[in-house]
Amino acid sequence: EEWGNPSDRVYYDYMKSYSPYDNVEAKDYPNLLITAGLNDPRVAYWEPAKWTAKLRTLKTDKNVLLLKTNLGAGHGGPSGRYEYLKEVAFEYAFVLDTLGQNNT
């Protein structure tokens, strides 16, 4: 019972209090890069997609909201000698671009 039983109202309310999907509301959000891995056994690829869709529906700003699904990644990211570096480079590029540092 590490996380509690959601059938018990006390645990259900607690879990809902930190659920990213259930806490989306109509307001401004910062620039967001949401990532998913198609082969993730812990967080199914559709969960970040569903969260992204809800954010896009409710957010009230014009900030960037990007969903990137890696078709070869699992929960710990992609496998391969240099694949994780490509992921890190993409994340840095997103941050630099949203800060206006996109010297192309």
C-alpha distances in whole Angstrom, upper triangle without the diagonal:
4,6,5,7,10,12,12,15,13,10,13,16,14,13,16,18,17,18,21,22,22,24,27,30,33,34,36,34,35,36,33,32,29,29,27,27,28,26,23,20,17,19,22,25,26,23,25,28,27,26,30,31,30,31,34,35,34,35,38,39,41,39,38,35,35,32,33,31,32,33,32,29,25,22,24,28,31,32,35,37,38,36,33,37,38,34,35,38,37,35,38,40,38,38,42,43,41,43,46,47,47,51,51
4,6,9,12,14,14,16,14,11,13,15,13,12,16,16,15,16,19,21,21,22,25,28,32,32,33,31,32,33,30,29,27,26,25,25,26,24,21,19,16,18,21,24,24,22,23,27,26,24,28,30,28,29,32,33,32,33,36,37,39,37,36,33,32,30,30,29,30,31,30,27,23,20,22,25,28,29,33,34,35,33,30,33,35,31,31,35,34,32,35,37,35,35,39,40,38,40,43,43,44,47,48
4,7,9,12,11,13,12,8,10,12,9,8,12,13,12,13,16,17,17,18,22,25,28,29,30,28,29,30,27,27,24,24,23,24,25,24,20,18,15,16,19,22,22,19,21,24,23,21,25,27,25,26,29,30,29,30,33,34,36,34,33,30,30,28,28,27,28,29,29,26,23,19,21,24,28,29,33,35,35,33,30,33,34,30,31,34,33,30,33,36,33,33,37,38,36,38,41,42,42,46,47
4,6,9,8,10,9,6,8,11,9,8,12,13,13,14,18,19,18,19,23,25,29,30,32,30,32,33,30,30,27,27,26,26,27,26,23,20,17,19,21,24,24,21,23,26,24,23,27,28,26,27,31,31,30,31,34,36,38,36,35,32,32,30,31,30,31,32,32,29,26,23,25,28,31,33,36,38,39,36,34,37,37,34,34,38,36,34,37,39,37,36,40,41,39,41,44,45,46,49,50
4,5,6,9,9,6,7,11,10,9,12,14,15,15,18,19,17,20,23,26,29,31,33,31,33,34,31,31,28,28,26,27,28,26,23,21,18,19,21,24,23,20,23,26,23,23,27,28,26,27,31,30,30,31,34,36,38,37,36,33,33,31,32,30,32,32,33,30,27,24,26,29,32,34,38,40,40,38,35,38,39,35,36,39,38,35,39,41,38,38,42,42,40,42,45,46,47,51,51
4,5,7,8,5,4,8,9,8,9,12,13,12,16,16,14,17,20,22,26,28,30,29,31,32,29,29,26,27,25,26,27,26,23,21,18,18,19,22,21,18,21,23,21,20,24,25,23,24,28,27,26,28,31,33,36,34,34,30,31,29,30,29,31,31,32,29,26,24,27,29,32,34,38,40,40,37,35,38,38,35,35,39,37,34,37,39,36,37,40,41,38,41,44,45,45,49,50
4,6,9,8,7,10,12,11,12,15,17,16,19,19,17,20,23,25,28,30,33,32,34,35,32,33,30,30,28,29,29,29,26,23,21,21,22,25,24,21,24,26,23,23,27,27,25,27,30,29,29,31,34,36,38,37,37,34,34,32,33,32,34,34,35,32,29,27,30,32,35,37,41,43,44,41,39,42,42,38,39,42,40,38,41,43,40,40,44,44,42,44,47,48,49,53,53
4,6,6,6,9,10,11,12,14,16,16,20,20,18,20,23,25,29,31,33,32,34,36,33,34,31,31,30,31,32,31,28,26,23,23,25,28,26,23,26,28,25,25,28,29,27,28,32,31,30,31,34,37,39,38,38,35,35,33,35,34,36,36,37,34,31,29,31,34,37,39,43,45,45,42,40,43,43,39,40,43,41,39,42,44,41,41,45,45,42,44,48,49,50,53,54
4,5,5,6,8,10,10,12,15,15,19,18,16,17,21,22,26,28,30,30,32,34,32,33,30,31,30,32,32,32,29,27,24,24,25,28,26,23,25,27,24,23,27,28,25,26,30,29,27,29,32,34,37,36,36,33,34,33,35,34,36,37,38,35,32,30,32,34,38,40,44,46,46,43,40,43,43,39,40,43,41,38,41,43,40,40,43,44,41,43,46,48,48,52,53
4,5,5,6,9,10,11,13,15,18,19,16,17,21,22,26,27,30,29,31,33,31,32,30,31,30,32,33,32,29,27,24,24,26,29,27,24,26,28,25,24,28,28,26,27,30,29,28,29,32,34,37,36,36,33,34,33,35,34,36,37,38,35,32,29,31,34,37,39,43,45,45,42,39,42,42,39,39,42,40,37,40,42,39,38,42,43,40,42,45,46,48,51,52
4,5,5,6,8,10,11,12,16,17,15,16,20,22,26,27,29,28,30,32,29,30,27,28,27,28,29,29,26,24,20,20,23,25,24,21,23,26,23,22,25,26,24,25,29,28,27,28,31,33,36,34,34,31,32,30,32,31,33,34,35,32,28,25,28,30,34,36,39,41,41,39,36,39,39,35,36,39,37,35,37,39,37,36,40,40,38,40,43,44,45,49,50
4,5,5,6,9,10,10,14,14,12,14,17,19,23,25,27,26,28,30,27,28,25,26,25,27,28,28,24,23,20,19,21,23,22,19,21,23,20,19,23,24,21,22,26,25,24,26,28,31,33,32,32,29,30,28,30,29,31,32,33,30,28,25,27,30,33,35,39,41,41,38,36,38,38,34,35,38,36,34,36,38,35,35,39,39,37,38,42,43,44,48,48
4,6,5,6,9,10,13,14,11,12,16,17,21,22,25,24,26,28,26,28,25,27,26,28,29,30,26,25,22,21,23,25,23,20,21,24,21,19,23,23,20,21,25,24,22,24,26,29,32,30,31,28,29,28,30,30,32,34,35,32,29,26,29,31,34,37,40,42,42,39,36,39,39,35,35,38,36,33,36,38,35,34,38,38,35,37,40,42,43,47,48
4,5,5,7,9,13,14,12,12,16,18,22,23,25,23,25,27,25,26,24,25,25,27,28,28,25,24,20,20,22,24,23,20,21,23,21,19,23,24,21,22,25,25,23,24,27,29,31,30,30,27,29,27,29,29,31,33,33,30,28,24,26,29,32,35,38,40,39,37,34,36,37,33,33,36,34,31,34,36,33,32,36,37,34,35,39,40,41,45,46
4,5,6,6,10,11,10,11,14,17,21,22,24,22,24,26,23,24,21,22,21,23,25,25,21,20,16,16,18,20,20,16,17,20,18,16,20,21,19,19,23,23,22,23,26,28,30,28,28,25,26,24,26,26,28,29,30,27,24,21,23,25,29,31,35,37,36,34,31,34,34,30,30,33,32,29,32,33,31,30,34,34,32,34,37,38,39,43,44
4,5,5,8,9,6,8,11,14,17,19,21,20,22,24,22,23,20,22,21,24,25,25,22,21,18,17,18,20,19,15,16,19,16,14,18,19,16,17,20,20,18,20,23,25,27,26,26,23,24,23,25,25,27,29,30,27,25,22,25,26,30,32,36,38,37,34,32,34,34,30,31,33,31,29,31,33,30,29,33,33,31,33,36,37,38,42,43
4,6,9,10,8,7,11,13,17,17,19,18,20,23,21,22,20,22,22,25,27,27,24,23,20,18,21,22,21,17,18,20,18,15,18,20,17,17,21,21,18,19,22,24,26,25,25,23,24,23,26,26,29,31,32,29,26,23,25,27,30,33,37,38,37,35,32,34,34,30,30,33,31,28,30,32,29,28,32,32,29,31,34,36,37,41,42
4,6,9,8,7,11,13,17,17,19,17,18,20,18,19,17,19,19,22,24,24,21,21,17,15,18,19,19,15,15,18,16,14,16,18,16,16,20,20,18,19,21,23,25,23,23,21,22,21,23,23,25,27,28,25,23,20,22,23,27,30,33,35,34,31,28,30,30,26,26,29,27,24,27,29,26,25,29,29,27,28,32,33,34,38,39
4,6,5,6,9,12,16,17,18,16,18,20,17,18,15,17,17,19,21,22,18,18,15,13,15,16,15,11,12,15,13,10,14,15,13,13,17,18,16,17,20,22,24,22,22,19,20,18,20,20,23,25,26,23,21,18,21,22,25,28,32,34,33,30,27,29,29,25,26,28,26,24,26,28,25,25,29,29,26,28,31,33,34,37,38
4,6,5,7,10,14,14,15,13,15,16,13,14,12,14,14,17,19,21,18,18,15,12,14,15,14,10,10,12,11,7,10,12,10,10,14,15,14,14,17,18,20,18,18,15,16,15,17,18,21,23,24,21,20,17,19,20,23,27,30,32,31,27,25,27,26,23,23,25,23,20,23,25,21,21,25,25,22,25,28,29,30,34,34
4,6,6,9,13,14,16,14,16,17,14,15,13,15,15,18,19,21,18,19,16,13,14,14,12,9,9,10,8,5,9,10,8,9,12,12,12,13,16,18,20,19,18,15,16,15,17,18,21,22,24,22,21,19,21,22,25,28,31,33,32,29,27,29,28,24,25,27,24,22,25,26,23,23,27,26,24,26,29,31,31,35,35
4,6,8,12,14,16,15,18,19,17,19,16,18,18,21,22,24,21,21,18,16,17,17,15,12,13,14,11,9,12,13,10,11,14,14,12,14,17,19,22,21,21,18,19,18,21,21,24,26,28,26,24,22,24,25,28,31,35,37,36,32,30,32,31,28,28,31,28,25,28,29,26,26,30,29,26,29,32,34,34,38,38
4,6,10,11,13,12,15,17,16,18,16,18,19,22,24,26,23,23,20,17,19,19,17,14,14,15,13,10,12,13,10,10,14,13,11,12,15,17,20,19,19,17,19,18,21,22,25,27,29,27,25,23,25,25,29,32,35,37,35,32,30,32,31,27,27,30,27,24,27,28,24,24,28,27,24,26,29,31,32,36,37
4,7,9,11,10,13,15,13,16,14,17,18,22,23,25,23,24,21,18,19,18,16,14,13,14,11,8,10,11,7,6,10,10,8,8,12,14,16,15,16,14,16,16,19,21,24,26,28,26,25,23,25,25,28,32,35,36,35,32,29,31,30,26,26,28,25,23,25,26,22,22,26,25,22,24,27,29,30,33,34
4,6,9,10,13,16,15,18,17,20,22,25,27,29,27,28,25,22,22,22,20,17,16,16,14,11,12,12,9,8,11,9,6,7,9,12,15,15,17,15,18,18,22,24,27,29,32,29,29,27,29,29,31,35,38,40,38,35,32,34,32,29,29,31,28,25,27,28,24,24,27,26,23,25,27,30,31,34,35
4,7,9,13,15,15,18,18,22,23,27,28,31,29,30,28,25,25,24,22,19,18,18,16,13,13,13,10,8,10,8,5,5,6,9,13,14,16,14,18,19,23,25,28,31,33,31,31,29,31,31,33,37,40,41,39,36,34,35,33,30,30,31,28,26,28,28,24,24,27,25,22,24,26,29,30,33,34
4,6,10,13,14,17,18,21,24,27,29,32,30,31,29,25,26,25,23,21,19,19,18,15,14,15,12,9,11,11,7,5,5,7,11,11,14,14,17,19,23,25,28,31,33,31,31,29,31,30,33,37,39,40,38,35,33,34,32,29,29,30,27,24,26,26,22,21,24,23,19,21,23,26,27,31,32
4,7,10,11,15,16,20,23,26,29,31,29,31,29,25,26,25,23,21,19,19,18,15,14,15,13,10,11,12,9,6,5,5,8,8,11,11,15,17,21,24,27,30,32,30,30,28,30,29,31,35,37,38,36,33,31,31,30,27,26,27,24,21,23,23,19,18,20,19,16,17,19,22,24,27,29
4,7,8,12,13,16,19,23,25,28,26,28,26,22,23,22,21,19,16,17,16,13,12,14,12,9,10,12,10,7,8,7,9,7,9,9,12,15,18,21,24,27,29,27,27,25,26,25,28,31,34,35,32,29,27,27,26,23,22,23,21,18,19,19,16,15,18,17,13,15,18,20,21,25,27
4,6,10,12,15,19,22,25,28,26,28,26,23,24,22,22,20,17,18,18,15,13,16,15,11,12,15,13,10,11,8,9,6,8,8,11,14,17,20,22,26,28,25,26,24,25,23,26,30,32,32,30,27,25,25,23,21,20,20,18,15,16,16,13,11,14,14,10,11,14,17,18,22,24
4,7,10,13,17,20,23,26,24,27,25,22,23,21,21,19,15,16,17,15,12,15,15,11,12,15,14,11,12,10,9,5,5,6,8,11,14,17,20,23,25,23,24,23,23,21,24,27,29,30,27,24,22,22,20,18,17,17,15,12,13,13,9,9,11,10,7,10,12,14,15,19,20
4,6,10,13,17,19,22,20,23,21,18,19,17,17,16,12,13,14,12,9,13,13,10,11,14,14,11,14,12,11,8,6,5,6,8,11,14,16,20,22,20,20,19,20,18,20,24,26,27,24,22,20,20,18,15,15,16,13,11,13,13,9,9,13,12,9,12,15,16,17,21,21
4,6,10,13,16,19,17,21,19,16,17,15,15,14,11,12,14,12,10,13,14,12,13,16,17,14,17,15,14,11,8,6,5,6,7,11,13,16,18,16,17,16,17,15,17,20,22,24,21,18,16,17,15,12,12,13,10,8,11,11,7,9,12,12,10,13,15,16,16,20,20
4,7,11,13,16,14,17,16,13,13,11,12,11,7,9,11,9,7,11,13,11,12,15,16,15,18,17,16,13,11,8,6,5,6,8,11,14,16,14,15,13,15,13,15,19,22,23,21,18,16,17,16,12,13,15,12,10,13,14,11,12,16,15,14,17,19,20,20,23,23
4,7,10,12,11,14,14,11,11,9,11,10,7,9,12,11,10,13,15,14,15,18,19,18,21,20,20,17,14,11,8,6,5,6,8,11,12,10,11,10,11,9,12,15,18,20,18,15,13,15,13,10,12,13,11,10,13,14,12,14,17,17,16,19,21,22,21,24,24
4,7,9,8,11,11,8,8,6,8,8,6,8,11,11,11,14,16,15,17,19,21,20,24,23,22,20,17,14,11,8,6,5,6,9,10,8,8,8,10,9,10,14,17,20,18,15,14,16,15,11,14,16,13,13,17,17,15,17,21,20,20,23,25,25,24,27,27
4,5,5,9,10,8,8,6,10,10,9,11,14,14,14,17,19,19,20,23,24,24,27,27,26,23,20,17,14,11,9,6,5,6,7,5,5,6,9,7,8,11,14,17,17,13,12,15,14,11,14,17,14,15,18,19,18,20,23,23,23,26,27,27,26,29,28
4,6,9,11,9,7,5,9,11,11,11,14,15,15,17,20,20,21,23,25,26,29,29,28,26,22,19,16,12,10,7,6,5,6,6,7,9,12,10,10,13,16,19,19,15,15,18,17,14,18,20,17,18,22,22,21,23,26,25,26,29,30,30,29,31,30
4,6,9,9,8,8,11,13,13,14,17,18,18,20,22,23,24,26,28,28,32,32,31,29,26,22,19,16,14,10,9,7,7,6,5,7,10,9,9,11,14,18,18,15,15,19,18,16,19,21,19,20,23,24,23,25,28,28,28,31,33,32,31,34,33
4,6,6,6,7,10,11,11,13,15,16,17,19,21,22,23,25,27,27,30,30,30,27,25,21,19,15,14,11,10,10,9,7,4,4,8,8,10,12,16,19,19,16,15,19,18,15,18,21,19,19,22,24,22,24,27,27,27,30,32,32,31,34,33
4,6,6,9,12,12,13,15,17,17,19,21,22,23,25,27,28,29,32,33,33,30,28,24,22,18,17,14,14,13,13,10,7,7,10,12,13,14,18,21,22,19,18,22,22,19,21,24,23,22,26,27,26,27,31,31,31,33,35,35,35,37,37
4,6,9,12,10,12,15,15,15,18,20,21,21,24,25,26,27,30,31,31,28,26,23,21,18,17,15,15,15,15,12,9,7,10,12,14,16,20,23,23,20,19,22,22,19,21,24,23,21,25,27,25,26,29,30,29,32,34,34,34,37,37
4,6,8,7,8,11,12,12,14,16,17,18,20,22,22,23,27,27,27,25,23,19,18,14,14,12,13,14,14,12,9,7,11,12,14,17,21,23,23,20,18,22,21,18,20,23,21,19,23,24,22,24,27,27,26,29,31,32,31,35,34
4,5,6,8,9,10,12,13,15,16,18,19,21,22,23,27,27,27,25,23,19,17,14,14,11,12,12,13,11,10,9,13,13,15,17,21,24,24,20,20,23,22,19,21,24,21,21,24,25,23,25,28,28,27,30,32,33,32,35,35
4,6,6,7,9,11,11,13,15,16,17,19,21,21,25,25,25,23,20,17,14,11,10,7,9,9,11,10,10,10,13,12,14,17,20,23,22,19,18,21,19,17,19,21,19,18,22,23,20,23,26,25,24,28,30,30,29,32,31
4,6,5,6,8,10,10,12,14,15,16,18,19,23,24,24,22,20,16,14,11,12,10,12,12,15,14,13,13,17,16,17,21,24,27,26,22,22,24,23,20,22,24,21,20,24,24,22,24,27,26,25,28,30,31,30,33,33
4,5,5,6,9,10,11,12,14,15,17,18,22,22,23,21,19,15,14,11,13,11,14,15,17,15,14,13,16,16,18,21,25,27,27,23,22,24,23,20,22,24,21,20,24,24,21,23,26,26,24,27,30,31,30,34,33
4,5,5,6,9,10,10,12,14,15,16,19,20,20,18,16,12,11,8,9,9,12,14,16,14,13,12,15,14,17,20,23,26,24,21,19,22,20,17,19,21,18,16,20,20,18,19,23,22,21,24,26,27,26,30,30
4,5,5,6,9,10,10,12,14,15,19,19,19,18,15,11,10,7,9,9,12,13,16,15,15,15,18,17,18,22,25,27,26,22,21,23,21,18,20,22,19,18,21,21,18,20,24,22,21,24,26,27,26,30,29
4,5,5,6,9,10,11,13,14,18,19,19,18,17,13,13,10,13,12,16,17,20,18,18,17,20,20,22,25,28,31,29,26,25,27,25,22,24,25,22,21,24,24,21,23,26,25,23,26,28,30,29,33,32
4,5,5,6,9,10,11,12,15,16,17,16,15,11,11,10,13,13,16,18,21,19,18,17,20,19,22,25,28,30,29,25,24,26,24,21,22,24,21,19,22,23,19,20,24,23,21,24,26,28,27,31,31
4,5,5,6,9,10,10,14,14,14,13,11,8,8,7,10,12,15,17,20,19,19,18,20,19,21,25,27,30,28,24,23,24,22,19,21,22,18,17,20,20,16,18,21,20,18,21,23,25,24,28,28
4,5,5,6,9,10,13,15,15,14,13,10,10,9,13,14,18,19,22,21,21,21,23,22,24,28,30,33,31,27,26,28,25,22,24,25,21,20,24,23,19,21,24,22,20,24,25,27,27,30,30
4,5,5,6,8,12,14,15,15,14,11,13,12,16,17,20,22,25,23,23,22,25,24,26,30,33,35,33,30,28,30,28,25,26,27,24,22,25,25,21,22,25,24,21,25,26,29,28,32,32
4,5,5,6,9,11,12,11,11,8,11,11,15,16,20,22,25,23,23,22,24,23,26,29,32,34,32,28,27,28,26,23,24,25,22,20,22,22,18,19,22,21,18,21,23,25,25,29,29
4,6,6,9,10,10,10,10,7,10,11,14,16,20,22,25,24,25,24,26,24,26,30,33,35,32,29,28,29,26,23,24,25,21,20,23,22,18,19,22,20,17,21,22,25,24,28,28
4,6,9,11,12,13,13,11,14,14,18,19,23,25,28,27,27,26,29,28,29,33,36,38,36,32,31,32,30,27,28,29,25,24,26,26,22,23,26,23,21,24,25,28,28,31,31
4,6,9,12,13,14,12,15,16,20,21,25,27,30,29,29,27,29,28,31,35,37,39,37,34,32,33,31,28,29,29,26,24,27,26,22,23,26,24,21,23,25,28,28,32,32
4,6,8,9,11,10,13,15,19,21,24,27,30,28,28,27,29,28,30,34,36,38,35,32,30,31,29,26,26,27,24,22,24,23,19,20,22,21,17,20,22,25,25,29,29
4,7,9,12,12,15,18,21,24,28,30,33,31,32,30,32,31,33,37,39,40,38,35,33,33,32,29,29,29,26,24,25,25,21,21,23,21,18,20,21,25,25,29,30
4,6,9,10,14,17,20,23,26,29,32,30,31,30,31,30,32,35,37,39,36,33,31,31,29,27,26,26,23,21,22,22,18,18,20,18,14,16,17,21,21,25,26
4,7,9,12,15,18,22,25,28,30,29,30,30,30,29,30,34,36,37,34,31,30,29,27,25,25,24,21,20,21,19,16,16,18,15,12,14,15,18,19,22,23
4,6,10,13,16,20,22,25,28,27,28,27,27,25,27,31,33,34,31,28,26,26,24,22,21,21,18,16,17,16,12,12,14,12,9,11,13,16,16,20,21
4,6,10,13,16,19,22,24,23,25,24,24,22,24,28,29,30,27,25,23,23,21,18,18,18,15,13,15,13,10,11,13,10,8,11,12,15,14,18,19
4,7,10,13,16,19,22,21,22,21,22,20,22,26,28,29,26,23,22,22,20,17,18,18,15,13,15,14,11,12,15,13,10,14,16,18,17,21,21
4,6,10,13,16,18,17,19,19,20,17,19,22,24,26,23,20,19,19,17,14,15,15,12,11,14,13,9,12,14,12,11,15,16,18,17,20,20
4,6,10,13,15,14,16,16,17,15,16,20,22,24,22,18,17,19,16,13,15,16,12,12,15,14,11,14,17,15,15,18,20,21,19,23,22
4,6,9,12,11,13,14,15,12,13,16,18,20,18,15,14,15,13,10,13,13,10,10,14,13,11,14,17,15,15,19,20,20,19,22,21
4,6,9,8,10,12,13,11,11,14,17,19,18,14,14,16,13,11,14,15,12,13,16,16,14,17,20,19,19,22,24,24,22,25,24
4,5,5,8,11,11,8,8,11,13,16,14,11,11,13,11,9,13,14,12,13,16,16,15,18,21,20,21,24,25,25,23,25,24
4,6,9,12,13,10,9,11,13,17,16,12,13,16,14,12,16,17,15,16,20,20,19,22,24,23,24,27,28,28,26,28,27
4,7,11,11,8,6,8,10,13,13,10,11,14,13,12,15,17,15,17,20,20,20,23,25,25,26,29,30,29,27,29,28
4,7,7,5,4,7,10,13,13,9,10,13,12,10,13,16,14,15,18,19,19,21,24,24,24,27,29,28,27,29,28
4,6,5,6,8,12,15,15,12,11,15,15,13,15,18,17,17,20,22,21,23,25,26,26,29,31,30,29,32,31
4,6,8,10,14,16,17,14,12,16,16,13,15,18,17,16,20,21,20,22,25,26,26,28,30,30,29,32,32
4,7,8,12,14,14,11,9,13,14,11,13,16,16,15,18,20,20,21,23,25,25,27,29,28,28,30,30
4,7,10,12,11,8,7,10,10,8,10,13,13,13,16,17,17,19,21,22,23,25,27,26,25,27,27
4,7,9,9,6,6,10,9,8,11,13,13,14,17,18,18,20,22,23,24,26,28,27,25,27,27
4,7,8,6,7,10,11,11,13,15,16,17,19,20,21,23,25,26,27,29,31,29,28,30,29
4,6,5,7,10,10,12,14,15,16,18,20,21,22,24,25,26,28,30,31,29,28,29,28
4,6,8,9,10,12,13,14,16,18,19,20,22,24,25,26,28,30,31,28,27,28,27
4,6,5,7,9,10,11,13,15,16,17,19,20,21,23,25,26,27,25,23,24,24
4,5,5,7,9,10,11,13,15,15,17,19,20,21,23,25,26,24,23,24,23
4,5,5,6,9,10,11,12,14,15,17,18,20,21,23,24,23,22,23,23
4,5,5,6,9,10,10,12,14,15,16,18,20,21,22,20,19,20,20
4,5,5,6,9,10,10,12,14,15,16,18,20,21,19,17,19,18
4,5,5,6,9,10,11,13,14,15,17,19,20,19,18,20,19
4,5,5,6,9,10,11,12,14,15,17,18,17,16,18,19
4,5,5,6,9,10,10,12,14,15,16,14,13,15,15
4,5,5,6,9,10,10,12,14,15,14,13,15,15
4,5,5,6,9,10,11,12,14,13,13,16,17
4,5,5,6,8,10,11,12,11,11,13,15
4,5,5,6,8,10,10,9,8,11,11
4,6,5,6,9,10,10,9,13,13
4,5,5,6,9,9,10,13,15
4,6,5,6,5,6,9,12
4,5,5,5,5,9,10
4,5,7,8,12,14
4,6,8,11,14
4,6,8,11
4,6,9
4,6
4
